[in-house]
């Protein structure tokens, strides 16, 4: 039971933060006017390796997506997206966002 209290609570808080980041990014990306990333959907947000940095896995919603252009688009709006996340989450510091473009089968 003690180990659950130490690691279990931290794990729960990390997952809670990831869900908050997922929600904030969903809204922020919907308002982003960059055509290079409009055909991406968030598949998951996970701690990488802790909640100070999160891995955001994006997947294409169409087959012919230019992955290099999409990655460049995400890089260009990363700071803006982090600001949006910071405004929405209940943490002192917003986590660093690391984006990766996965495959369509990763979308849940």
GIJO-V726509 format. One line per field, one symbol per residue. phi: phi as a letter, one per 30 degrees, with the letter a starting at -180 (. if undefined). psi: psi as a letter, one per 30 degrees, with the letter a starting at -180 (. if undefined). burial: # if it has 9 or more other ideal C-beta (glycine too) atoms within 8 Angstrom, else .. A space follows every 50 residues. Layout:
BEGIN
phi = ???
psi = ???
burial = ???
END
This chain:
BEGIN
phi = .ddddddddddddddddddddedddeddddcdcdddcdccbdcabbdbdb ddbbccccbdcbdcddddddddddddcedddddddedcccbdbdddcccb cccedddc
psi = eeeeedeeeeeeeeeeeeeeeeeeeeeeeffkgjffgfhkkkelklkifa ffkkkjkkkkglegkjeeeeeeeeeegeeeeeeeeefflilekklkkkkk jaleffk.
burial = .......##...##..#############..#.#.##..#.####.#... #.########....#....#####..##.#######.##.....#.###. #....#..
END
